[in-house]
Amino acid sequence: MAESATVARRLVRTALAAWGLEDQMDDASLVITELVSNAVDHGRLPSIRVIVSRPTANRVRLGVVDRSKAVPMMRTDSNGDQLRGRGLVLVDALTELGY
């Protein structure tokens, strides 16, 4: 997972730098790390695809595609003992849904 996330972050940072959107790098890097982590952990398939696009001048669309049929679920429980499982809550907080 660490290698996949590193490569994905590099891709996102390179795209944002090329587009002059450096101010979005930190949030975008965190979001893509969480999405890749989910795909690697839950998809458990040998490959994933990372998508970085720019639908408008100030918006970036990030995506991760795997072949898993399982739909990611956002966990909203507040069990403080769990170290994992709330990444999509973070993604939700840092992003704006738009298609």
PAVEX-116822 format. One record per residue (C-alpha): residue number from 1; residue in three letters; chain; x, y, z. Coordinates in steps of 0.25 Angstrom, whole numbers, plus 2048, in hexadecimal, padded with zeros to 3 digits. Each point is the difference from the previous one (the first is absolute). Layout:
REM PAVEX-116822
{num: NUM, residu: Ala, chaine: A, x: X, y: Y, z: Z}
...
This chain:
REM PAVEX-116822
{num: 1, residu: Met, chaine: A, x: 800, y: 800, z: 800}
{num: 2, residu: Ala, chaine: A, x: 80B, y: 80A, z: 804}
{num: 3, residu: Glu, chaine: A, x: 806, y: 7FF, z: 7F2}
{num: 4, residu: Ser, chaine: A, x: 7F3, y: 802, z: 7F9}
{num: 5, residu: Ala, chaine: A, x: 7FC, y: 80C, z: 808}
{num: 6, residu: Thr, chaine: A, x: 80E, y: 806, z: 7FE}
{num: 7, residu: Val, chaine: A, x: 7FE, y: 7FF, z: 7F1}
{num: 8, residu: Ala, chaine: A, x: 7F2, y: 805, z: 800}
{num: 9, residu: Arg, chaine: A, x: 804, y: 80C, z: 809}
{num: 10, residu: Arg, chaine: A, x: 80C, y: 803, z: 7F6}
{num: 11, residu: Leu, chaine: A, x: 7F6, y: 800, z: 7F4}
{num: 12, residu: Val, chaine: A, x: 7F6, y: 809, z: 807}
{num: 13, residu: Arg, chaine: A, x: 80B, y: 80A, z: 805}
{num: 14, residu: Thr, chaine: A, x: 806, y: 800, z: 7F2}
{num: 15, residu: Ala, chaine: A, x: 7F3, y: 803, z: 7F9}
{num: 16, residu: Leu, chaine: A, x: 7FC, y: 80B, z: 80A}
{num: 17, residu: Ala, chaine: A, x: 80E, y: 807, z: 7FF}
{num: 18, residu: Ala, chaine: A, x: 7FE, y: 7FF, z: 7F0}
{num: 19, residu: Trp, chaine: A, x: 7F2, y: 807, z: 802}
{num: 20, residu: Gly, chaine: A, x: 805, y: 80A, z: 80A}
{num: 21, residu: Leu, chaine: A, x: 7F7, y: 7FB, z: 80B}
{num: 22, residu: Glu, chaine: A, x: 80B, y: 7FE, z: 80A}
{num: 23, residu: Asp, chaine: A, x: 7F6, y: 805, z: 80B}
{num: 24, residu: Gln, chaine: A, x: 7F8, y: 7F3, z: 7FF}
{num: 25, residu: Met, chaine: A, x: 80C, y: 7F7, z: 801}
{num: 26, residu: Asp, chaine: A, x: 7FF, y: 7FC, z: 80F}
{num: 27, residu: Asp, chaine: A, x: 7F2, y: 7FD, z: 800}
{num: 28, residu: Ala, chaine: A, x: 800, y: 7F9, z: 7F2}
{num: 29, residu: Ser, chaine: A, x: 80C, y: 7F7, z: 805}
{num: 30, residu: Leu, chaine: A, x: 7F9, y: 7FC, z: 80D}
{num: 31, residu: Val, chaine: A, x: 7F3, y: 7FD, z: 7F8}
{num: 32, residu: Ile, chaine: A, x: 807, y: 7F8, z: 7F5}
{num: 33, residu: Thr, chaine: A, x: 808, y: 7F8, z: 80B}
{num: 34, residu: Glu, chaine: A, x: 7F3, y: 7FC, z: 807}
{num: 35, residu: Leu, chaine: A, x: 7F9, y: 7FC, z: 7F3}
{num: 36, residu: Val, chaine: A, x: 80C, y: 7F8, z: 7FC}
{num: 37, residu: Ser, chaine: A, x: 801, y: 7FA, z: 80E}
{num: 38, residu: Asn, chaine: A, x: 7F1, y: 7FB, z: 7FF}
{num: 39, residu: Ala, chaine: A, x: 802, y: 7FB, z: 7F2}
{num: 40, residu: Val, chaine: A, x: 80C, y: 7F8, z: 804}
{num: 41, residu: Asp, chaine: A, x: 7FA, y: 7FB, z: 80D}
{num: 42, residu: His, chaine: A, x: 7F2, y: 7FC, z: 7FC}
{num: 43, residu: Gly, chaine: A, x: 802, y: 7FE, z: 7F1}
{num: 44, residu: Arg, chaine: A, x: 80B, y: 7F6, z: 802}
{num: 45, residu: Leu, chaine: A, x: 803, y: 7FF, z: 7F1}
{num: 46, residu: Pro, chaine: A, x: 80E, y: 801, z: 7FA}
{num: 47, residu: Ser, chaine: A, x: 7FE, y: 80E, z: 7F9}
{num: 48, residu: Ile, chaine: A, x: 7F8, y: 80D, z: 802}
{num: 49, residu: Arg, chaine: A, x: 7FF, y: 80C, z: 7F7}
{num: 50, residu: Val, chaine: A, x: 801, y: 80E, z: 805}
{num: 51, residu: Ile, chaine: A, x: 7F9, y: 80C, z: 7F9}
{num: 52, residu: Val, chaine: A, x: 804, y: 80E, z: 801}
{num: 53, residu: Ser, chaine: A, x: 7F8, y: 80A, z: 7F7}
{num: 54, residu: Arg, chaine: A, x: 7FD, y: 80F, z: 800}
{num: 55, residu: Pro, chaine: A, x: 7F1, y: 802, z: 7FD}
{num: 56, residu: Thr, chaine: A, x: 801, y: 80F, z: 802}
{num: 57, residu: Ala, chaine: A, x: 80B, y: 80A, z: 802}
{num: 58, residu: Asn, chaine: A, x: 800, y: 7FF, z: 80F}
{num: 59, residu: Arg, chaine: A, x: 7FA, y: 7F2, z: 802}
{num: 60, residu: Val, chaine: A, x: 807, y: 7F3, z: 800}
{num: 61, residu: Arg, chaine: A, x: 7FA, y: 7F2, z: 800}
{num: 62, residu: Leu, chaine: A, x: 807, y: 7F5, z: 806}
{num: 63, residu: Gly, chaine: A, x: 7FC, y: 7F1, z: 7FF}
{num: 64, residu: Val, chaine: A, x: 805, y: 7F2, z: 802}
{num: 65, residu: Val, chaine: A, x: 7FA, y: 7F5, z: 7F8}
{num: 66, residu: Asp, chaine: A, x: 801, y: 7F1, z: 804}
{num: 67, residu: Arg, chaine: A, x: 7F9, y: 7F4, z: 7FB}
{num: 68, residu: Ser, chaine: A, x: 7F9, y: 7FD, z: 80E}
{num: 69, residu: Lys, chaine: A, x: 7F1, y: 7FF, z: 800}
{num: 70, residu: Ala, chaine: A, x: 7FF, y: 804, z: 80E}
{num: 71, residu: Val, chaine: A, x: 7FB, y: 80F, z: 802}
{num: 72, residu: Pro, chaine: A, x: 809, y: 808, z: 80A}
{num: 73, residu: Met, chaine: A, x: 7F8, y: 803, z: 80C}
{num: 74, residu: Met, chaine: A, x: 803, y: 80D, z: 809}
{num: 75, residu: Arg, chaine: A, x: 801, y: 7FC, z: 80F}
{num: 76, residu: Thr, chaine: A, x: 7FA, y: 80A, z: 809}
{num: 77, residu: Asp, chaine: A, x: 801, y: 7F9, z: 80D}
{num: 78, residu: Ser, chaine: A, x: 808, y: 807, z: 80B}
{num: 79, residu: Asn, chaine: A, x: 807, y: 7F4, z: 806}
{num: 80, residu: Gly, chaine: A, x: 80D, y: 807, z: 804}
{num: 81, residu: Asp, chaine: A, x: 808, y: 7F3, z: 801}
{num: 82, residu: Gln, chaine: A, x: 800, y: 7FD, z: 7F2}
{num: 83, residu: Leu, chaine: A, x: 80C, y: 804, z: 7F8}
{num: 84, residu: Arg, chaine: A, x: 7FB, y: 7FE, z: 7F2}
{num: 85, residu: Gly, chaine: A, x: 7F3, y: 801, z: 7F9}
{num: 86, residu: Arg, chaine: A, x: 7FC, y: 80E, z: 800}
{num: 87, residu: Gly, chaine: A, x: 808, y: 805, z: 7F3}
{num: 88, residu: Leu, chaine: A, x: 7F4, y: 803, z: 7F8}
{num: 89, residu: Val, chaine: A, x: 7FB, y: 809, z: 80B}
{num: 90, residu: Leu, chaine: A, x: 80D, y: 808, z: 7FE}
{num: 91, residu: Val, chaine: A, x: 7FE, y: 800, z: 7F1}
{num: 92, residu: Asp, chaine: A, x: 7F2, y: 805, z: 802}
{num: 93, residu: Ala, chaine: A, x: 805, y: 80B, z: 808}
{num: 94, residu: Leu, chaine: A, x: 80A, y: 805, z: 7F7}
{num: 95, residu: Thr, chaine: A, x: 7F9, y: 7FE, z: 7F3}
{num: 96, residu: Glu, chaine: A, x: 7F4, y: 805, z: 7F9}
{num: 97, residu: Leu, chaine: A, x: 7F7, y: 7F6, z: 7F8}
{num: 98, residu: Gly, chaine: A, x: 7FE, y: 804, z: 7F2}
{num: 99, residu: Tyr, chaine: A, x: 7FE, y: 7F9, z: 7F3}
